[in-house]
Amino acid sequence: MIALIQRVSESSVTVEGEIVGQIGHGLLVLLGVEKGDDEAKTQRMVERVTNYRVFEDQEGKMNLNVKQVGGSLLVVSQFTLPADTKKGTRAGFSRGAAPADAERLYDLFADKCEAILPTERGRFAADMKVALINDGPVTFWLNA
């Protein structure tokens, strides 16, 4: 499982002209589910995302997590994250989980996050338009 997290001052997801998820201060989480991912990896990723220290403390150091700053999450499925890009000029998608497995684990991830802090989400497998103001910019690639 891969999560690309971006510290944002605001972010939203629009599907067919309708905003389906929107947050202010927090993290945009682009989540890619790989073959072999399971509930244990999902739980580990929830822990990593919600506890990863990407927000500044009073001394300007990234020592605070999203929970400590009262932030929110916007979770967006991103099937291209597990793509194989090592050679050629076109990505291969054989490392990604089957759509049914990916959707189940995406929903599980978002549900578990929602039990911890305010969480919005995109729409799985939809053509989404993601808007964000990356604060910093601060972006991290997490694996579980």
N, C-alpha and C positions, 0 to 999 in steps of 0.2 A: 504494500500500500504506500502510496506517495501522496504527500500533501505539500502544495506550494502555498505558503502563507504570506500574506502581504498586510503590513500594518497600514490601516486606512483611517482617514478622518471621516470618510463616508463611502458607501458602496451600494449598488443596487443591481438587480437582475430584472430584465424586461423580456417577456415572451409575447409575441404578436401584439406589441403596443401596450401591454399591461405590465405594470410593475408587480412581480410576484414575490420579491424579497428585497428588503432594504434595511440598512443599518447606518448608524453614525459611527462614532469612535469604536474601533475594534479591529478584527481580523477578517479579511476575505480569505477563505480556504478553498483552493481548487483541489479537489480530491480525485485521485486516480486509483482505481482498483485493479490489481493484477491477478493473474491466475495463481491459485494457491493461497490467496488471502482468505482469512477466516475470522471468526468472532474474536479470537485472542489478539490477532493483529489489529483488528478494529479497535478494541479496547486500548491497546498500547498506543495507537495513533490518537485517540481521544485524550489520553493522558499527556502525550507529547504536545499536542496543539494547545490544550487548555493551560498547560503549565510552562510552556516555552517563554522565556524572558526576552521580550522584544520591545517593551515599553520603558521609557526613561524614569529613573528615580530622581530625587531632588538634586543629586549631583550630576545629572546628565548621563548616567550610565544605564545601559539596558539591563536592568535587574528586576523588572516587574513583569508579571504575566497579565493576560487579558482579564482574568478574574480580579486581580488586585487593583486594576485601574477602572473597574466597573464597565468594561467594554462588552461588545456583542460579537457574535460570529455570523458571517454569511457564508454558507456552505454550498459550493457549486460543483456538480459532477464534471469531470474533465477526462474523457477517455483518451485524450492524446498524451497525457503525462507518461504512461508506461510505454510509449512508442519506442521502437528500436530505430535509432538515428545514427548508428555507428558508420554506415557506409551508404553510398549512393546519394540521390537527391530526392528520394521519396521515403517517408516513414513507413515502417512495418508495424502492424498492430497485433501481432500474434501473442504478445506478452500480456495483453489486457484480458481481464476476466470476461466470461460470457455475460451478455447483457442482463440476464435474470439474476446472476450471482452479484454482478456489480451493483445493480439497483438495490438488492436486499442489503448489502453491506453499506452502501451509501446511506440508505434510510436508517440503518442501525447506528452508524456513526453520528448522523444528525440528531437522532432521537437521544442518544447518550449525551451529546453536547448540550442539547436542550434541557436535560435534567440538571445541568450544572450552571448554565448561564443563558441569557437571552440569545436565541439562535434563529436565524431566518435561513431559508434555502431557496435554491433555484429549482427548476423542474427537470427531472432526470430525462435525458435523451431529447430534450427540446432544443430548438435553435434559439439560444439565449444571447442577449446583448448584455454584457457585463460592463458596468461603469464603476469607476473608482477614482478616488484621490488617494494615491499612495503617499503615506506620511513618512517622509524621510529622504528618499524612498528606502523602505526596509522590506526585504523579501528574503525568505528562507525556504529551502527545499528540505523536507523531512521524510525519512523513510521509517517504516515499521515492519 
